[in-house]
Amino acid sequence: AQGEAEAEGISQKEALEAQAAEEVEVEAQCEAEAEAIAQDESEAQAVEDMEDEAQGEAEAEGISQKEALEAQAAEEVEVEAQCEAEAEAIAQDESEAQAVEDMEDEAQGEAEA
């Protein structure tokens, strides 16, 4: 029984390490998405500045640019919400993994006793 408990402990450790690696990957993905959003916003601002200079000729473009910026802002909110949801799911998984590890530790203690 103790051998089984130790084997489960190793698989639990591997699961926690895999979970930690996934968390790092998700955080990196969120950072990359945030950087891409910031880059897009910077480019959109540059475009908007150019359109402001040529507003007399490009009134229709100004309207479409405003719509593009609004869509960009909505996308940014969506990406941030997605990142938060992923972070919450990771925290939930880690909490469940810790509970399993605690039960296995308790079972190993009983097996040793």
Biopython code that builds the backbone (N, CA, C, O; Angstrom):
import numpy as np
from Bio.PDB.StructureBuilder import StructureBuilder

atoms = [
    (1, "ALA", "N", (0.838, -1.214, 0.000)),
    (1, "ALA", "CA", (0.000, 0.000, 0.000)),
    (1, "ALA", "C", (0.867, 1.256, 0.000)),
    (1, "ALA", "O", (0.561, 2.249, -0.660)),
    (2, "GLN", "N", (1.969, 1.179, 0.769)),
    (2, "GLN", "CA", (2.841, 2.357, 0.812)),
    (2, "GLN", "C", (3.473, 2.621, -0.557)),
    (2, "GLN", "O", (3.605, 3.768, -0.985)),
    (3, "GLY", "N", (3.862, 1.526, -1.239)),
    (3, "GLY", "CA", (4.428, 1.680, -2.586)),
    (3, "GLY", "C", (3.453, 2.347, -3.525)),
    (3, "GLY", "O", (3.837, 3.200, -4.324)),
    (4, "GLU", "N", (2.167, 1.957, -3.434)),
    (4, "GLU", "CA", (1.147, 2.580, -4.281)),
    (4, "GLU", "C", (0.988, 4.057, -3.937)),
    (4, "GLU", "O", (0.876, 4.911, -4.817)),
    (5, "ALA", "N", (0.981, 4.333, -2.644)),
    (5, "ALA", "CA", (0.826, 5.722, -2.207)),
    (5, "ALA", "C", (1.999, 6.560, -2.709)),
    (5, "ALA", "O", (1.807, 7.696, -3.144)),
    (6, "GLU", "N", (3.218, 6.006, -2.652)),
    (6, "GLU", "CA", (4.379, 6.755, -3.134)),
    (6, "GLU", "C", (4.300, 6.947, -4.649)),
    (6, "GLU", "O", (4.629, 8.019, -5.156)),
    (7, "ALA", "N", (3.866, 5.916, -5.370)),
    (7, "ALA", "CA", (3.720, 6.029, -6.826)),
    (7, "ALA", "C", (2.686, 7.099, -7.165)),
    (7, "ALA", "O", (2.890, 7.888, -8.088)),
    (8, "GLU", "N", (1.578, 7.132, -6.425)),
    (8, "GLU", "CA", (0.565, 8.172, -6.653)),
    (8, "GLU", "C", (1.131, 9.544, -6.331)),
    (8, "GLU", "O", (0.821, 10.527, -7.003)),
    (9, "GLY", "N", (1.965, 9.605, -5.297)),
    (9, "GLY", "CA", (2.600, 10.881, -4.942)),
    (9, "GLY", "C", (3.474, 11.393, -6.064)),
    (9, "GLY", "O", (3.483, 12.593, -6.339)),
    (10, "ILE", "N", (4.219, 10.497, -6.728)),
    (10, "ILE", "CA", (5.063, 10.895, -7.859)),
    (10, "ILE", "C", (4.184, 11.392, -9.006)),
    (10, "ILE", "O", (4.475, 12.425, -9.608)),
    (11, "SER", "N", (3.105, 10.659, -9.313)),
    (11, "SER", "CA", (2.243, 11.100, -10.411)),
    (11, "SER", "C", (1.585, 12.436, -10.057)),
    (11, "SER", "O", (1.362, 13.274, -10.932)),
    (12, "GLN", "N", (1.277, 12.632, -8.769)),
    (12, "GLN", "CA", (0.705, 13.907, -8.330)),
    (12, "GLN", "C", (1.722, 15.031, -8.524)),
    (12, "GLN", "O", (1.376, 16.123, -8.974)),
    (13, "LYS", "N", (2.988, 14.747, -8.177)),
    (13, "LYS", "CA", (4.037, 15.750, -8.359)),
    (13, "LYS", "C", (4.175, 16.104, -9.841)),
    (13, "LYS", "O", (4.299, 17.277, -10.193)),
    (14, "GLU", "N", (4.152, 15.081, -10.711)),
    (14, "GLU", "CA", (4.249, 15.333, -12.148)),
    (14, "GLU", "C", (3.062, 16.160, -12.634)),
    (14, "GLU", "O", (3.213, 17.045, -13.476)),
    (15, "ALA", "N", (1.889, 15.865, -12.098)),
    (15, "ALA", "CA", (0.701, 16.627, -12.496)),
    (15, "ALA", "C", (0.833, 18.087, -12.080)),
    (15, "ALA", "O", (0.485, 18.988, -12.843)),
    (16, "LEU", "N", (1.335, 18.319, -10.874)),
    (16, "LEU", "CA", (1.512, 19.695, -10.396)),
    (16, "LEU", "C", (2.563, 20.423, -11.242)),
    (16, "LEU", "O", (2.397, 21.601, -11.560)),
    (17, "GLU", "N", (3.652, 19.718, -11.609)),
    (17, "GLU", "CA", (4.675, 20.343, -12.448)),
    (17, "GLU", "C", (4.098, 20.685, -13.825)),
    (17, "GLU", "O", (4.376, 21.751, -14.373)),
    (18, "ALA", "N", (3.293, 19.773, -14.378)),
    (18, "ALA", "CA", (2.660, 20.038, -15.673)),
    (18, "ALA", "C", (1.710, 21.231, -15.565)),
    (18, "ALA", "O", (1.633, 22.059, -16.472)),
    (19, "GLN", "N", (0.988, 21.309, -14.446)),
    (19, "GLN", "CA", (0.061, 22.419, -14.219)),
    (19, "GLN", "C", (0.828, 23.737, -14.152)),
    (19, "GLN", "O", (0.410, 24.737, -14.735)),
    (20, "ALA", "N", (1.965, 23.730, -13.430)),
    (20, "ALA", "CA", (2.770, 24.949, -13.316)),
    (20, "ALA", "C", (3.295, 25.367, -14.688)),
    (20, "ALA", "O", (3.296, 26.553, -15.019)),
    (21, "ALA", "N", (3.741, 24.397, -15.484)),
    (21, "ALA", "CA", (4.236, 24.708, -16.822)),
    (21, "ALA", "C", (3.122, 25.309, -17.681)),
    (21, "ALA", "O", (3.351, 26.251, -18.439)),
    (22, "GLU", "N", (1.913, 24.754, -17.554)),
    (22, "GLU", "CA", (0.778, 25.273, -18.324)),
    (22, "GLU", "C", (0.459, 26.708, -17.895)),
    (22, "GLU", "O", (0.147, 27.558, -18.729)),
    (23, "GLU", "N", (0.542, 26.968, -16.586)),
    (23, "GLU", "CA", (0.274, 28.314, -16.087)),
    (23, "GLU", "C", (1.269, 29.308, -16.680)),
    (23, "GLU", "O", (0.880, 30.395, -17.108)),
    (24, "VAL", "N", (2.556, 28.942, -16.707)),
    (24, "VAL", "CA", (3.574, 29.819, -17.290)),
    (24, "VAL", "C", (3.260, 30.075, -18.763)),
    (24, "VAL", "O", (3.384, 31.201, -19.244)),
    (25, "GLU", "N", (2.848, 29.012, -19.483)),
    (25, "GLU", "CA", (2.534, 29.143, -20.904)),
    (25, "GLU", "C", (1.347, 30.085, -21.117)),
    (25, "GLU", "O", (1.376, 30.927, -22.014)),
    (26, "VAL", "N", (0.301, 29.944, -20.293)),
    (26, "VAL", "CA", (-0.880, 30.801, -20.424)),
    (26, "VAL", "C", (-0.510, 32.248, -20.131)),
    (26, "VAL", "O", (-0.939, 33.159, -20.839)),
    (27, "GLU", "N", (0.301, 32.462, -19.065)),
    (27, "GLU", "CA", (0.720, 33.828, -18.740)),
    (27, "GLU", "C", (1.513, 34.436, -19.892)),
    (27, "GLU", "O", (1.314, 35.601, -20.237)),
    (28, "ALA", "N", (2.418, 33.647, -20.490)),
    (28, "ALA", "CA", (3.209, 34.146, -21.613)),
    (28, "ALA", "C", (2.303, 34.489, -22.791)),
    (28, "ALA", "O", (2.509, 35.492, -23.474)),
    (29, "GLN", "N", (1.289, 33.636, -23.022)),
    (29, "GLN", "CA", (0.348, 33.884, -24.115)),
    (29, "GLN", "C", (-0.436, 35.174, -23.849)),
    (29, "GLN", "O", (-0.631, 35.984, -24.755)),
    (30, "CYS", "N", (-0.878, 35.354, -22.620)),
    (30, "CYS", "CA", (-1.622, 36.574, -22.272)),
    (30, "CYS", "C", (-0.747, 37.812, -22.474)),
    (30, "CYS", "O", (-1.207, 38.826, -22.997)),
    (31, "GLU", "N", (0.536, 37.719, -22.048)),
    (31, "GLU", "CA", (1.445, 38.848, -22.225)),
    (31, "GLU", "C", (1.638, 39.146, -23.712)),
    (31, "GLU", "O", (1.639, 40.306, -24.124)),
    (32, "ALA", "N", (1.801, 38.096, -24.508)),
    (32, "ALA", "CA", (1.993, 38.299, -25.953)),
    (32, "ALA", "C", (0.757, 38.951, -26.562)),
    (32, "ALA", "O", (0.872, 39.847, -27.397)),
    (33, "GLU", "N", (-0.436, 38.498, -26.142)),
    (33, "GLU", "CA", (-1.671, 39.099, -26.661)),
    (33, "GLU", "C", (-1.775, 40.559, -26.235)),
    (33, "GLU", "O", (-2.188, 41.413, -27.020)),
    (34, "ALA", "N", (-1.397, 40.841, -24.983)),
    (34, "ALA", "CA", (-1.451, 42.231, -24.500)),
    (34, "ALA", "C", (-0.478, 43.103, -25.292)),
    (34, "ALA", "O", (-0.806, 44.238, -25.638)),
    (35, "GLU", "N", (0.736, 42.574, -25.585)),
    (35, "GLU", "CA", (1.705, 43.334, -26.385)),
    (35, "GLU", "C", (1.170, 43.572, -27.789)),
    (35, "GLU", "O", (1.323, 44.663, -28.339)),
    (36, "ALA", "N", (0.541, 42.552, -28.371)),
    (36, "ALA", "CA", (-0.023, 42.703, -29.717)),
    (36, "ALA", "C", (-1.121, 43.758, -29.713)),
    (36, "ALA", "O", (-1.231, 44.550, -30.648)),
    (37, "ILE", "N", (-1.929, 43.765, -28.663)),
    (37, "ILE", "CA", (-2.994, 44.770, -28.545)),
    (37, "ILE", "C", (-2.380, 46.163, -28.447)),
    (37, "ILE", "O", (-2.825, 47.093, -29.120)),
    (38, "ALA", "N", (-1.350, 46.302, -27.602)),
    (38, "ALA", "CA", (-0.701, 47.605, -27.447)),
    (38, "ALA", "C", (-0.112, 48.061, -28.782)),
    (38, "ALA", "O", (-0.203, 49.238, -29.132)),
    (39, "GLN", "N", (0.494, 47.128, -29.531)),
    (39, "GLN", "CA", (1.061, 47.455, -30.847)),
    (39, "GLN", "C", (-0.050, 47.909, -31.798)),
    (39, "GLN", "O", (0.089, 48.907, -32.506)),
    (40, "ASP", "N", (-1.165, 47.148, -31.800)),
    (40, "ASP", "CA", (-2.289, 47.513, -32.670)),
    (40, "ASP", "C", (-2.831, 48.889, -32.305)),
    (40, "ASP", "O", (-3.152, 49.689, -33.183)),
    (41, "GLU", "N", (-2.931, 49.163, -30.992)),
    (41, "GLU", "CA", (-3.448, 50.463, -30.556)),
    (41, "GLU", "C", (-2.510, 51.578, -30.994)),
    (41, "GLU", "O", (-2.962, 52.640, -31.421)),
    (42, "SER", "N", (-1.198, 51.340, -30.889)),
    (42, "SER", "CA", (-0.211, 52.340, -31.306)),
    (42, "SER", "C", (-0.351, 52.626, -32.802)),
    (42, "SER", "O", (-0.348, 53.781, -33.229)),
    (43, "GLU", "N", (-0.475, 51.547, -33.595)),
    (43, "GLU", "CA", (-0.643, 51.719, -35.042)),
    (43, "GLU", "C", (-1.967, 52.425, -35.345)),
    (43, "GLU", "O", (-2.023, 53.293, -36.216)),
    (44, "ALA", "N", (-3.016, 52.058, -34.639)),
    (44, "ALA", "CA", (-4.315, 52.692, -34.864)),
    (44, "ALA", "C", (-4.250, 54.176, -34.521)),
    (44, "ALA", "O", (-4.848, 55.006, -35.205)),
    (45, "GLN", "N", (-3.510, 54.506, -33.442)),
    (45, "GLN", "CA", (-3.364, 55.916, -33.052)),
    (45, "GLN", "C", (-2.608, 56.685, -34.130)),
    (45, "GLN", "O", (-2.968, 57.817, -34.455)),
    (46, "ALA", "N", (-1.563, 56.075, -34.684)),
    (46, "ALA", "CA", (-0.796, 56.734, -35.748)),
    (46, "ALA", "C", (-1.685, 56.978, -36.970)),
    (46, "ALA", "O", (-1.638, 58.044, -37.583)),
    (47, "VAL", "N", (-2.489, 55.977, -37.310)),
    (47, "VAL", "CA", (-3.411, 56.122, -38.434)),
    (47, "VAL", "C", (-4.419, 57.239, -38.140)),
    (47, "VAL", "O", (-4.722, 58.066, -39.000)),
    (48, "GLU", "N", (-4.925, 57.239, -36.911)),
    (48, "GLU", "CA", (-5.909, 58.261, -36.547)),
    (48, "GLU", "C", (-5.295, 59.657, -36.627)),
    (48, "GLU", "O", (-5.943, 60.602, -37.078)),
    (49, "ASP", "N", (-4.040, 59.781, -36.186)),
    (49, "ASP", "CA", (-3.367, 61.090, -36.263)),
    (49, "ASP", "C", (-3.248, 61.558, -37.717)),
    (49, "ASP", "O", (-3.491, 62.726, -38.018)),
    (50, "MET", "N", (-2.874, 60.645, -38.610)),
    (50, "MET", "CA", (-2.755, 61.000, -40.032)),
    (50, "MET", "C", (-4.122, 61.395, -40.591)),
    (50, "MET", "O", (-4.236, 62.334, -41.378)),
    (51, "GLU", "N", (-5.160, 60.658, -40.170)),
    (51, "GLU", "CA", (-6.500, 60.971, -40.675)),
    (51, "GLU", "C", (-6.984, 62.315, -40.147)),
    (51, "GLU", "O", (-7.696, 63.035, -40.847)),
    (52, "ASP", "N", (-6.603, 62.661, -38.912)),
    (52, "ASP", "CA", (-6.983, 63.961, -38.366)),
    (52, "ASP", "C", (-6.404, 65.088, -39.218)),
    (52, "ASP", "O", (-7.053, 66.113, -39.427)),
    (53, "GLU", "N", (-5.157, 64.889, -39.719)),
    (53, "GLU", "CA", (-4.524, 65.909, -40.555)),
    (53, "GLU", "C", (-5.273, 66.062, -41.879)),
    (53, "GLU", "O", (-5.337, 67.158, -42.436)),
    (54, "ALA", "N", (-5.838, 64.965, -42.379)),
    (54, "ALA", "CA", (-6.517, 64.992, -43.674)),
    (54, "ALA", "C", (-8.023, 64.846, -43.487)),
    (54, "ALA", "O", (-8.702, 64.235, -44.313)),
    (55, "GLN", "N", (-8.540, 65.409, -42.397)),
    (55, "GLN", "CA", (-9.952, 65.195, -42.067)),
    (55, "GLN", "C", (-10.876, 65.751, -43.142)),
    (55, "GLN", "O", (-11.906, 65.152, -43.450)),
    (56, "GLY", "N", (-10.515, 66.879, -43.705)),
    (56, "GLY", "CA", (-11.354, 67.488, -44.746)),
    (56, "GLY", "C", (-11.558, 66.537, -45.919)),
    (56, "GLY", "O", (-12.661, 66.459, -46.460)),
    (57, "GLU", "N", (-10.495, 65.799, -46.329)),
    (57, "GLU", "CA", (-10.599, 64.899, -47.477)),
    (57, "GLU", "C", (-11.145, 63.537, -47.074)),
    (57, "GLU", "O", (-11.743, 62.840, -47.895)),
    (58, "ALA", "N", (-10.943, 63.150, -45.809)),
    (58, "ALA", "CA", (-11.184, 61.756, -45.425)),
    (58, "ALA", "C", (-12.202, 61.624, -44.301)),
    (58, "ALA", "O", (-11.976, 60.866, -43.359)),
    (59, "GLU", "N", (-13.300, 62.334, -44.377)),
    (59, "GLU", "CA", (-14.315, 62.240, -43.327)),
    (59, "GLU", "C", (-14.840, 60.811, -43.191)),
    (59, "GLU", "O", (-15.004, 60.315, -42.076)),
    (60, "ALA", "N", (-15.102, 60.154, -44.310)),
    (60, "ALA", "CA", (-15.606, 58.780, -44.281)),
    (60, "ALA", "C", (-14.576, 57.841, -43.648)),
    (60, "ALA", "O", (-14.947, 56.941, -42.894)),
    (61, "GLU", "N", (-13.297, 58.038, -43.942)),
    (61, "GLU", "CA", (-12.254, 57.220, -43.347)),
    (61, "GLU", "C", (-12.193, 57.429, -41.842)),
    (61, "GLU", "O", (-11.943, 56.489, -41.088)),
    (62, "GLY", "N", (-12.420, 58.654, -41.410)),
    (62, "GLY", "CA", (-12.428, 58.952, -39.973)),
    (62, "GLY", "C", (-13.504, 58.155, -39.257)),
    (62, "GLY", "O", (-13.289, 57.651, -38.155)),
    (63, "ILE", "N", (-14.677, 58.045, -39.900)),
    (63, "ILE", "CA", (-15.770, 57.272, -39.298)),
    (63, "ILE", "C", (-15.386, 55.796, -39.229)),
    (63, "ILE", "O", (-15.587, 55.143, -38.205)),
    (64, "SER", "N", (-14.832, 55.275, -40.325)),
    (64, "SER", "CA", (-14.464, 53.858, -40.317)),
    (64, "SER", "C", (-13.331, 53.612, -39.321)),
    (64, "SER", "O", (-13.279, 52.555, -38.692)),
    (65, "GLN", "N", (-12.413, 54.590, -39.172)),
    (65, "GLN", "CA", (-11.331, 54.454, -38.201)),
    (65, "GLN", "C", (-11.895, 54.403, -36.784)),
    (65, "GLN", "O", (-11.439, 53.617, -35.953)),
    (66, "LYS", "N", (-12.891, 55.249, -36.517)),
    (66, "LYS", "CA", (-13.514, 55.238, -35.186)),
    (66, "LYS", "C", (-14.122, 53.867, -34.912)),
    (66, "LYS", "O", (-13.974, 53.325, -33.817)),
    (67, "GLU", "N", (-14.805, 53.311, -35.904)),
    (67, "GLU", "CA", (-15.384, 51.977, -35.742)),
    (67, "GLU", "C", (-14.304, 50.935, -35.499)),
    (67, "GLU", "O", (-14.488, 50.033, -34.682)),
    (68, "ALA", "N", (-13.180, 51.046, -36.198)),
    (68, "ALA", "CA", (-12.080, 50.093, -36.018)),
    (68, "ALA", "C", (-11.513, 50.194, -34.601)),
    (68, "ALA", "O", (-11.217, 49.180, -33.970)),
    (69, "LEU", "N", (-11.366, 51.417, -34.113)),
    (69, "LEU", "CA", (-10.832, 51.600, -32.755)),
    (69, "LEU", "C", (-11.808, 51.041, -31.718)),
    (69, "LEU", "O", (-11.389, 50.439, -30.730)),
    (70, "GLU", "N", (-13.109, 51.243, -31.945)),
    (70, "GLU", "CA", (-14.095, 50.692, -31.013)),
    (70, "GLU", "C", (-14.052, 49.167, -31.017)),
    (70, "GLU", "O", (-14.150, 48.538, -29.963)),
    (71, "ALA", "N", (-13.905, 48.571, -32.202)),
    (71, "ALA", "CA", (-13.811, 47.110, -32.296)),
    (71, "ALA", "C", (-12.540, 46.623, -31.595)),
    (71, "ALA", "O", (-12.551, 45.594, -30.919)),
    (72, "GLN", "N", (-11.442, 47.373, -31.763)),
    (72, "GLN", "CA", (-10.172, 47.015, -31.120)),
    (72, "GLN", "C", (-10.330, 47.049, -29.597)),
    (72, "GLN", "O", (-9.858, 46.148, -28.904)),
    (73, "ALA", "N", (-10.983, 48.075, -29.083)),
    (73, "ALA", "CA", (-11.189, 48.184, -27.640)),
    (73, "ALA", "C", (-12.043, 47.027, -27.129)),
    (73, "ALA", "O", (-11.766, 46.471, -26.066)),
    (74, "ALA", "N", (-13.072, 46.666, -27.876)),
    (74, "ALA", "CA", (-13.929, 45.553, -27.482)),
    (74, "ALA", "C", (-13.139, 44.251, -27.472)),
    (74, "ALA", "O", (-13.317, 43.420, -26.581)),
    (75, "GLU", "N", (-12.260, 44.069, -28.468)),
    (75, "GLU", "CA", (-11.430, 42.858, -28.542)),
    (75, "GLU", "C", (-10.472, 42.802, -27.347)),
    (75, "GLU", "O", (-10.251, 41.736, -26.772)),
    (76, "GLU", "N", (-9.909, 43.954, -26.980)),
    (76, "GLU", "CA", (-8.994, 43.997, -25.835)),
    (76, "GLU", "C", (-9.708, 43.566, -24.555)),
    (76, "GLU", "O", (-9.161, 42.800, -23.762)),
    (77, "VAL", "N", (-10.928, 44.058, -24.358)),
    (77, "VAL", "CA", (-11.707, 43.673, -23.181)),
    (77, "VAL", "C", (-11.953, 42.168, -23.188)),
    (77, "VAL", "O", (-11.854, 41.511, -22.151)),
    (78, "GLU", "N", (-12.275, 41.627, -24.363)),
    (78, "GLU", "CA", (-12.543, 40.196, -24.499)),
    (78, "GLU", "C", (-11.290, 39.368, -24.177)),
    (78, "GLU", "O", (-11.373, 38.358, -23.479)),
    (79, "VAL", "N", (-10.134, 39.801, -24.689)),
    (79, "VAL", "CA", (-8.883, 39.068, -24.430)),
    (79, "VAL", "C", (-8.556, 39.114, -22.935)),
    (79, "VAL", "O", (-8.163, 38.100, -22.359)),
    (80, "GLU", "N", (-8.716, 40.280, -22.305)),
    (80, "GLU", "CA", (-8.438, 40.391, -20.870)),
    (80, "GLU", "C", (-9.366, 39.472, -20.073)),
    (80, "GLU", "O", (-8.925, 38.820, -19.127)),
    (81, "ALA", "N", (-10.634, 39.417, -20.443)),
    (81, "ALA", "CA", (-11.586, 38.544, -19.746)),
    (81, "ALA", "C", (-11.190, 37.089, -19.934)),
    (81, "ALA", "O", (-11.282, 36.289, -19.002)),
    (82, "GLN", "N", (-10.747, 36.744, -21.145)),
    (82, "GLN", "CA", (-10.320, 35.368, -21.419)),
    (82, "GLN", "C", (-9.096, 35.010, -20.573)),
    (82, "GLN", "O", (-9.028, 33.917, -20.012)),
    (83, "CYS", "N", (-8.137, 35.924, -20.481)),
    (83, "CYS", "CA", (-6.946, 35.680, -19.670)),
    (83, "CYS", "C", (-7.327, 35.493, -18.200)),
    (83, "CYS", "O", (-6.802, 34.603, -17.531)),
    (84, "GLU", "N", (-8.235, 36.328, -17.698)),
    (84, "GLU", "CA", (-8.672, 36.187, -16.312)),
    (84, "GLU", "C", (-9.362, 34.841, -16.093)),
    (84, "GLU", "O", (-9.143, 34.188, -15.073)),
    (85, "ALA", "N", (-10.193, 34.430, -17.046)),
    (85, "ALA", "CA", (-10.887, 33.146, -16.920)),
    (85, "ALA", "C", (-9.888, 32.000, -16.906)),
    (85, "ALA", "O", (-10.040, 31.052, -16.135)),
    (86, "GLU", "N", (-8.848, 32.082, -17.770)),
    (86, "GLU", "CA", (-7.825, 31.037, -17.799)),
    (86, "GLU", "C", (-7.063, 31.002, -16.483)),
    (86, "GLU", "O", (-6.771, 29.925, -15.963)),
    (87, "ALA", "N", (-6.739, 32.172, -15.942)),
    (87, "ALA", "CA", (-6.018, 32.232, -14.670)),
    (87, "ALA", "C", (-6.874, 31.633, -13.547)),
    (87, "ALA", "O", (-6.357, 30.918, -12.688)),
    (88, "GLU", "N", (-8.179, 31.922, -13.552)),
    (88, "GLU", "CA", (-9.077, 31.352, -12.536)),
    (88, "GLU", "C", (-9.157, 29.839, -12.676)),
    (88, "GLU", "O", (-9.170, 29.126, -11.673)),
    (89, "ALA", "N", (-9.211, 29.340, -13.907)),
    (89, "ALA", "CA", (-9.273, 27.894, -14.131)),
    (89, "ALA", "C", (-7.983, 27.232, -13.634)),
    (89, "ALA", "O", (-8.020, 26.148, -13.052)),
    (90, "ILE", "N", (-6.844, 27.890, -13.868)),
    (90, "ILE", "CA", (-5.565, 27.353, -13.390)),
    (90, "ILE", "C", (-5.569, 27.298, -11.862)),
    (90, "ILE", "O", (-5.169, 26.294, -11.273)),
    (91, "ALA", "N", (-6.019, 28.371, -11.229)),
    (91, "ALA", "CA", (-6.059, 28.401, -9.769)),
    (91, "ALA", "C", (-6.971, 27.297, -9.238)),
    (91, "ALA", "O", (-6.654, 26.658, -8.235)),
    (92, "GLN", "N", (-8.098, 27.071, -9.905)),
    (92, "GLN", "CA", (-9.032, 26.021, -9.500)),
    (92, "GLN", "C", (-8.364, 24.652, -9.632)),
    (92, "GLN", "O", (-8.467, 23.822, -8.728)),
    (93, "ASP", "N", (-7.676, 24.414, -10.763)),
    (93, "ASP", "CA", (-6.991, 23.145, -10.981)),
    (93, "ASP", "C", (-5.917, 22.923, -9.920)),
    (93, "ASP", "O", (-5.763, 21.815, -9.404)),
    (94, "GLU", "N", (-5.170, 23.993, -9.595)),
    (94, "GLU", "CA", (-4.129, 23.863, -8.586)),
    (94, "GLU", "C", (-4.738, 23.540, -7.224)),
    (94, "GLU", "O", (-4.187, 22.735, -6.473)),
    (95, "SER", "N", (-5.852, 24.154, -6.907)),
    (95, "SER", "CA", (-6.531, 23.903, -5.640)),
    (95, "SER", "C", (-6.978, 22.445, -5.561)),
    (95, "SER", "O", (-6.803, 21.793, -4.532)),
    (96, "GLU", "N", (-7.557, 21.935, -6.652)),
    (96, "GLU", "CA", (-7.996, 20.539, -6.687)),
    (96, "GLU", "C", (-6.802, 19.594, -6.587)),
    (96, "GLU", "O", (-6.864, 18.582, -5.888)),
    (97, "ALA", "N", (-5.699, 19.928, -7.293)),
    (97, "ALA", "CA", (-4.504, 19.083, -7.241)),
    (97, "ALA", "C", (-3.939, 19.051, -5.825)),
    (97, "ALA", "O", (-3.470, 18.009, -5.365)),
    (98, "GLN", "N", (-3.982, 20.181, -5.139)),
    (98, "GLN", "CA", (-3.478, 20.244, -3.755)),
    (98, "GLN", "C", (-4.352, 19.386, -2.845)),
    (98, "GLN", "O", (-3.840, 18.696, -1.964)),
    (99, "ALA", "N", (-5.661, 19.425, -3.052)),
    (99, "ALA", "CA", (-6.572, 18.616, -2.243)),
    (99, "ALA", "C", (-6.280, 17.134, -2.448)),
    (99, "ALA", "O", (-6.261, 16.367, -1.485)),
    (100, "VAL", "N", (-6.053, 16.725, -3.696)),
    (100, "VAL", "CA", (-5.719, 15.324, -3.983)),
    (100, "VAL", "C", (-4.406, 14.960, -3.310)),
    (100, "VAL", "O", (-4.284, 13.893, -2.708)),
    (101, "GLU", "N", (-3.411, 15.860, -3.415)),
    (101, "GLU", "CA", (-2.108, 15.593, -2.792)),
    (101, "GLU", "C", (-2.259, 15.462, -1.273)),
    (101, "GLU", "O", (-1.644, 14.586, -0.664)),
    (102, "ASP", "N", (-3.066, 16.319, -0.665)),
    (102, "ASP", "CA", (-3.289, 16.243, 0.786)),
    (102, "ASP", "C", (-3.902, 14.899, 1.156)),
    (102, "ASP", "O", (-3.489, 14.279, 2.135)),
    (103, "MET", "N", (-4.897, 14.438, 0.370)),
    (103, "MET", "CA", (-5.525, 13.145, 0.662)),
    (103, "MET", "C", (-4.506, 12.030, 0.504)),
    (103, "MET", "O", (-4.488, 11.094, 1.304)),
    (104, "GLU", "N", (-3.643, 12.114, -0.531)),
    (104, "GLU", "CA", (-2.639, 11.072, -0.721)),
    (104, "GLU", "C", (-1.636, 11.065, 0.427)),
    (104, "GLU", "O", (-1.224, 9.999, 0.885)),
    (105, "ASP", "N", (-1.244, 12.239, 0.889)),
    (105, "ASP", "CA", (-0.328, 12.318, 2.035)),
    (105, "ASP", "C", (-0.962, 11.667, 3.259)),
    (105, "ASP", "O", (-0.304, 10.943, 4.006)),
    (106, "GLU", "N", (-2.245, 11.937, 3.449)),
    (106, "GLU", "CA", (-2.967, 11.362, 4.590)),
    (106, "GLU", "C", (-3.028, 9.831, 4.448)),
    (106, "GLU", "O", (-2.822, 9.113, 5.426)),
    (107, "ALA", "N", (-3.307, 9.335, 3.245)),
    (107, "ALA", "CA", (-3.366, 7.904, 3.003)),
    (107, "ALA", "C", (-2.001, 7.264, 3.229)),
    (107, "ALA", "O", (-1.905, 6.162, 3.769)),
    (108, "GLN", "N", (-0.952, 7.958, 2.814)),
    (108, "GLN", "CA", (0.405, 7.415, 3.010)),
    (108, "GLN", "C", (0.714, 7.355, 4.511)),
    (108, "GLN", "O", (1.316, 6.393, 4.990)),
    (109, "GLY", "N", (0.300, 8.380, 5.237)),
    (109, "GLY", "CA", (0.512, 8.390, 6.684)),
    (109, "GLY", "C", (-0.184, 7.229, 7.332)),
    (109, "GLY", "O", (0.375, 6.579, 8.215)),
    (110, "GLU", "N", (-1.420, 6.954, 6.897)),
    (110, "GLU", "CA", (-2.159, 5.819, 7.442)),
    (110, "GLU", "C", (-1.487, 4.490, 7.048)),
    (110, "GLU", "O", (-1.437, 3.549, 7.840)),
    (111, "ALA", "N", (-0.977, 4.436, 5.817)),
    (111, "ALA", "CA", (-0.323, 3.208, 5.355)),
    (111, "ALA", "C", (0.939, 2.971, 6.184)),
    (111, "ALA", "O", (1.239, 1.835, 6.552)),
    (112, "GLU", "N", (1.678, 4.045, 6.477)),
    (112, "GLU", "CA", (2.884, 3.889, 7.295)),
    (112, "GLU", "C", (2.541, 3.490, 8.727)),
    (112, "GLU", "O", (3.244, 2.693, 9.348)),
    (113, "ALA", "N", (1.446, 4.057, 9.243)),
    (113, "ALA", "CA", (1.021, 3.717, 10.613)),
    (113, "ALA", "C", (0.545, 2.254, 10.616)),
    (113, "ALA", "O", (0.139, 1.739, 11.658)),
]
sb = StructureBuilder()
sb.init_structure("model")
sb.init_model(0)
sb.init_chain("A")
sb.init_seg("    ")
for serial, (resi, resn, name, xyz) in enumerate(atoms, 1):
    if name == "N":
        sb.init_residue(resn, " ", resi, " ")
    sb.init_atom(name, np.array(xyz, "f"), 0.0, 1.0, " ", f" {name:<3s}", serial, name[0])
structure = sb.get_structure()
